């Protein structure tokens, strides 16, 4: 599943003609490119793989935490649009477990819709290294418009 085409098709399926009002694919995918590797609408799950690039490093030669948050957000956000009505992020939090270094070619993000309570959608995401070890976790609450 190549990221821009897959995401654009999914948005067209979800929003129909209204998708023409959306900026697809979003320009942020140029800065933080990924490949979507799995999508299960019924399970509310989306998985994406992000390359580890030198331009993402901080002075300690590890990927900056904000970039990892961007990876999680760039997986939760598309998932939210593919499984629900239009919505926006209301709260987002990260918990880091392990640094990401250049010896990792990529990291994988698995985002999941965990609940829908009224107008609030709750998501989680796990970021894992190529060996499957947990790097970080994210939680997000989205507000249905």
Secondary structure, DSSP 8 states (H G I E B T S, - for coil): -BHHHHHHHHHHHHHGGGGGGS-SS-THHHHS-EEEEEEETTTTEEEEEEE--GGGB-TTSBB-HHHHHHHHHHHHHHHHHHHSSSEEEEEEEEEE-S--BTTSSEEEEEEEEEEEETTEEEEEEEEEETT--EEEEEEEEEEE-
